[in-house]
């Protein structure tokens, strides 16, 4: 469209219609790392599929009625954070199943997962163009773990996840830890686990950030700065990723954008 950083547009032979250096920058995400333990109870992913479907069709119960992430909690994990003044850096998701690589990888047997999720994200990536073809997929560099604070938060989160799994009532239901594994105890070993197993929890934000500064892409009414008739109504306008799931906030952004648009059109 020609709205974005001049150098990036020029590199692909696209004329600059609107110089907005912040477009595509500031990419932030929540990363999850699996900590998986064997379970003495049948896990969600081990209930026979036919039985699970029958129970759901009969009375909407059973494994198919679950959101998999059955419980959640927030924590100050990274050393040096003050629970009285600092935001939590880790959100835990508990699931009575083997959850690794977005559920694509499985293992025989019953398991439960306590997954630390980074919510105080300091790494910043960006989205750039692959070519001038508007149908071409963009180049996405999330720059995961490029800030050492993110690594330290997730290492500490893995240690806390182990403490949770080893505490009652889970301690009475657990078997051996399978990931990262009982023998992985050093910071170096846990760092490798974090680097190899971390994955997005699906809420990337920030590449069309709201603000008043030179890198802001949209203004306080979510309108593209310097343009008329174009609003942005999704999580890309968040200048910083929130320390929680982004769904409710994204719905609020959409609702506010609709109100701003109607106000601009002079409609009730």
VMD Tcl script that draws the C-alpha trace (Angstrom):
set ca {
  {0.00 0.00 0.00}
  {3.01 2.31 0.33}
  {2.42 3.05 4.03}
  {5.46 2.15 6.09}
  {9.22 2.67 6.45}
  {10.59 4.41 3.34}
  {13.76 2.29 3.15}
  {11.78 -0.96 3.27}
  {9.34 0.20 0.60}
  {12.13 1.58 -1.62}
  {14.03 -1.74 -1.38}
  {11.12 -3.43 -3.18}
  {10.42 -0.65 -5.66}
  {7.25 0.49 -3.91}
  {6.50 4.21 -3.84}
  {6.14 5.74 -0.38}
  {2.60 7.05 0.02}
  {2.88 7.57 3.77}
  {6.13 7.50 5.75}
  {5.45 5.47 8.90}
  {8.73 4.05 10.23}
  {7.00 2.05 12.97}
  {5.01 -0.22 10.62}
  {6.14 -3.81 11.13}
  {8.36 -3.10 14.13}
  {7.80 -3.83 17.81}
  {6.65 -7.44 17.32}
  {6.06 -9.10 20.71}
  {4.71 -12.51 21.67}
  {4.01 -14.85 24.57}
  {6.21 -17.95 24.57}
  {5.26 -21.23 26.23}
  {7.62 -24.00 27.36}
  {6.29 -27.49 28.19}
  {7.05 -29.24 31.47}
  {5.45 -32.68 31.12}
  {5.01 -35.36 33.78}
  {3.54 -38.85 33.67}
  {0.08 -39.14 35.24}
  {-1.48 -41.93 37.25}
  {-4.89 -40.88 35.96}
  {-6.13 -41.12 32.40}
  {-5.28 -37.93 30.54}
  {-7.56 -36.12 28.10}
  {-5.67 -37.28 25.04}
  {-5.89 -40.96 26.05}
  {-9.67 -41.31 26.34}
  {-10.87 -43.36 23.30}
  {-12.09 -40.99 20.60}
  {-15.39 -42.75 20.03}
  {-16.17 -42.65 23.75}
  {-15.20 -38.97 23.98}
  {-17.44 -38.07 21.03}
  {-20.38 -40.08 22.39}
  {-20.15 -38.38 25.81}
  {-20.02 -34.95 24.23}
  {-22.98 -35.60 21.92}
  {-24.98 -37.10 24.80}
  {-24.61 -34.39 27.45}
  {-21.73 -32.10 26.40}
  {-19.37 -33.67 28.97}
  {-16.06 -35.50 28.75}
  {-12.74 -34.61 27.11}
  {-14.28 -32.72 24.18}
  {-15.90 -30.26 26.59}
  {-12.46 -29.26 27.90}
  {-10.42 -26.26 26.77}
  {-7.32 -28.40 27.64}
  {-5.84 -25.54 29.69}
  {-7.87 -26.45 32.76}
  {-6.18 -24.08 35.23}
  {-4.01 -20.99 35.22}
  {-1.92 -18.90 37.58}
  {0.46 -15.93 37.49}
  {3.88 -15.76 39.10}
  {6.93 -13.57 39.65}
  {9.60 -16.06 38.57}
  {12.70 -14.18 37.43}
  {15.07 -13.36 40.31}
  {14.97 -9.70 41.27}
  {11.29 -9.07 40.56}
  {9.28 -7.51 43.38}
  {5.76 -8.91 43.70}
  {4.60 -5.64 45.31}
  {5.65 -3.38 42.42}
  {6.48 -5.50 39.35}
  {4.08 -7.21 36.98}
  {4.16 -11.01 36.87}
  {6.51 -12.39 34.24}
  {5.07 -15.92 34.00}
  {1.57 -17.28 33.49}
  {1.11 -21.02 34.05}
  {-1.26 -23.12 31.99}
  {-2.11 -26.55 33.37}
  {-3.48 -29.24 31.09}
  {-4.27 -32.90 31.85}
  {-2.60 -34.00 28.60}
  {0.73 -34.25 26.78}
  {0.98 -30.79 25.21}
  {4.11 -30.19 23.12}
  {4.64 -28.46 19.77}
  {1.02 -27.22 19.71}
  {-0.21 -30.76 20.31}
  {1.50 -32.11 17.17}
  {3.84 -34.40 19.13}
  {2.47 -37.23 21.23}
  {3.83 -39.97 23.46}
  {2.15 -43.18 24.67}
  {0.80 -43.20 28.19}
  {-0.93 -40.65 30.42}
  {0.58 -37.23 31.17}
  {-0.13 -33.77 32.49}
  {1.56 -30.52 31.47}
  {2.41 -27.47 33.58}
  {3.48 -24.89 31.01}
  {5.17 -21.63 32.00}
  {4.26 -18.85 29.57}
  {6.32 -15.66 29.27}
  {4.02 -12.65 29.71}
  {6.60 -9.97 30.55}
  {8.17 -9.96 27.08}
  {11.26 -7.86 26.38}
  {12.40 -9.28 23.02}
  {11.27 -7.33 19.95}
  {10.95 -8.69 16.42}
  {9.58 -7.26 13.20}
  {7.64 -8.00 10.03}
  {9.08 -6.95 6.67}
  {8.20 -7.47 3.03}
  {9.38 -10.41 0.94}
  {8.64 -8.63 -2.34}
  {6.35 -6.07 -3.95}
  {3.78 -8.81 -4.59}
  {0.83 -8.11 -2.25}
  {-0.02 -11.83 -2.30}
  {3.42 -12.87 -1.06}
  {3.74 -13.89 2.59}
  {5.70 -11.39 4.69}
  {9.02 -12.11 6.34}
  {8.43 -12.56 10.08}
  {11.36 -12.41 12.50}
  {10.00 -12.72 16.05}
  {13.52 -12.46 17.56}
  {12.47 -14.83 20.32}
  {14.74 -14.89 23.38}
  {16.93 -12.10 22.00}
  {16.61 -10.37 25.37}
  {18.28 -12.34 28.17}
  {15.54 -11.38 30.64}
  {13.10 -13.53 28.67}
  {15.42 -16.52 28.90}
  {15.86 -16.06 32.64}
  {12.11 -15.76 33.20}
  {11.40 -19.00 31.36}
  {14.21 -20.91 33.10}
  {12.80 -19.77 36.45}
  {9.31 -20.63 35.21}
  {10.37 -24.19 34.41}
  {11.74 -24.55 37.95}
  {8.48 -23.25 39.42}
  {6.47 -25.60 37.19}
  {8.44 -28.50 38.66}
  {7.67 -27.27 42.17}
  {3.96 -27.14 41.31}
  {3.99 -30.68 39.92}
  {5.81 -31.90 43.03}
  {3.28 -30.33 45.43}
  {-0.05 -31.72 46.64}
  {-2.45 -32.64 45.19}
  {-0.51 -33.20 41.94}
  {2.31 -34.96 43.77}
  {-0.04 -37.85 44.55}
  {-1.06 -38.21 40.91}
  {2.29 -37.90 39.20}
  {4.89 -40.27 37.88}
  {8.30 -39.37 36.47}
  {8.99 -36.12 34.65}
  {9.46 -36.76 30.93}
  {10.22 -33.22 29.70}
  {12.71 -31.70 30.20}
  {13.54 -34.86 32.20}
  {14.60 -35.59 35.75}
  {18.30 -35.33 34.91}
  {18.09 -31.79 33.48}
  {18.83 -29.59 36.47}
  {21.54 -27.04 35.58}
  {20.86 -23.57 34.19}
  {22.67 -24.60 30.99}
  {20.45 -27.66 30.58}
  {17.27 -25.71 31.23}
  {18.42 -22.99 28.82}
  {18.74 -25.61 26.07}
  {15.28 -26.92 26.92}
  {13.80 -23.43 26.70}
  {15.56 -22.72 23.39}
  {14.54 -26.04 21.83}
  {10.96 -26.27 23.08}
  {9.62 -22.71 23.34}
  {6.70 -21.95 21.04}
  {4.23 -19.15 20.48}
  {1.03 -19.17 22.49}
  {-0.58 -17.30 19.59}
  {-0.90 -13.66 20.71}
  {1.63 -11.66 18.62}
  {1.08 -7.91 18.96}
  {2.67 -4.52 18.44}
  {3.47 -4.04 14.73}
  {1.10 -1.08 14.27}
  {1.52 0.45 17.68}
  {-0.70 3.18 19.10}
  {1.00 6.25 20.47}
  {2.14 9.84 20.09}
  {5.83 9.32 19.30}
  {7.65 9.12 15.95}
  {7.27 5.32 15.71}
  {3.54 5.32 16.45}
  {1.43 3.92 13.60}
  {-2.09 4.72 14.80}
  {-3.37 7.60 16.90}
  {-5.51 7.49 20.04}
  {-8.62 6.89 17.93}
  {-6.94 3.89 16.22}
  {-6.77 5.78 12.91}
  {-3.68 5.42 10.73}
  {-1.57 8.50 11.36}
  {-1.56 10.87 8.40}
  {-4.36 9.05 6.56}
  {-8.11 9.39 6.30}
  {-10.65 6.60 6.46}
  {-8.38 3.82 7.70}
  {-8.49 2.33 11.20}
  {-6.66 -0.62 12.72}
  {-8.78 -2.82 14.96}
  {-6.65 -5.70 16.23}
  {-3.85 -6.58 18.67}
  {-1.19 -5.00 16.46}
  {-2.02 -1.61 17.99}
  {-0.82 -2.64 21.47}
  {2.41 -0.72 22.10}
  {3.34 -3.37 24.65}
  {1.94 -6.85 25.01}
  {-0.29 -7.21 28.05}
  {0.62 -9.54 30.91}
  {-2.31 -11.87 30.24}
  {-4.26 -13.50 27.42}
  {-5.00 -10.96 24.70}
  {-8.47 -12.12 23.61}
  {-10.62 -9.84 25.78}
  {-8.40 -6.82 25.13}
  {-8.54 -7.45 21.36}
  {-12.34 -7.56 21.52}
  {-12.31 -4.25 23.39}
  {-10.02 -2.74 20.72}
  {-12.44 -3.85 18.01}
  {-15.38 -2.35 19.87}
  {-13.59 0.96 20.37}
  {-12.57 1.08 16.69}
  {-16.20 0.59 15.66}
  {-17.21 3.49 17.91}
  {-14.48 5.75 16.52}
  {-15.49 4.88 12.96}
  {-19.15 5.65 13.61}
  {-18.23 8.92 15.29}
  {-16.14 9.87 12.25}
  {-19.08 9.14 9.99}
  {-21.39 11.16 12.25}
  {-23.63 8.18 12.95}
  {-25.16 7.18 16.32}
}
mol new
graphics top color blue
foreach p $ca { graphics top sphere $p radius 0.5 }
foreach p [lrange $ca 0 end-1] q [lrange $ca 1 end] { graphics top cylinder $p $q radius 0.2 }
display resetview
